Amino acid sequence: IETLAQQGIGTSVHYKPLHRMSYYRERYDLCADDFPNAEQIWQGSLSLPVYPELSDADLDYVCRTLKRILSAPRTGIRHTIKGQRRALRPSVHAAGPNAAGNDGVTNA
């Protein structure tokens, strides 16, 4: 997520598991340890910028950048990629240009 943000690509984490939402957690006394599959999927997921107003050029940039990041050799927890940093349009975010709170700042 951090590396994508450095490349000008905003991401979000969506689809929080029900047992992590305060209402369900408190009402039913839910514990994250009781839902290991949901935890694993949730912690390994993110939302990329894909929405109708996304230009073909920006979509191609997101895909190429993600492929480059995922294929880069890792050193420890963090890894770097080589390439030119490119800022996308301010509206290029995981939630799309009309999302609440989308103020044109790339979110990490």
Residue, then its C-alpha position, 0 to 999 in steps of 0.5 A: i500500500e505504501t509503495l503504491a501511494q509513493q507511485g501516486i496510486g490511492t488504495s483503500v481497505h474495504y469489506k471489513p469483516l462483520h466480527r470487526m464492526s463494533y455493533y456485531r462485535e459488542r452485541y454478539d461478543l465476537c473475537a477475531d481469533d474465532f474467524p481466522n479465514a475472514e481475518q486472513i482474507w481481510q488483512g491481505s486485501l485492498s481496493l485498487p482504483v477501478y471505476p467508470e471515469l478512470s481513463d484507459a491510460d491511468l488504468d494501464y498505469v495502475c496495472r503496470t505499476l502493480k505488476r512491477i511491485l509484485s514482481a520486484p524482489r523483496t528485501g525484508i518487509r519493505h521493498t522498492i521498485k525502480g521507475q519514474r514516480r508519476a502522479l495520477r489525476p487527483s480523482v484516481h483513488a480506489a473508491g472513485p472520484n465521487a467517494a465521500g472524503n475524496d479530496g484529491v489527496t492520495n490515501a494510503 
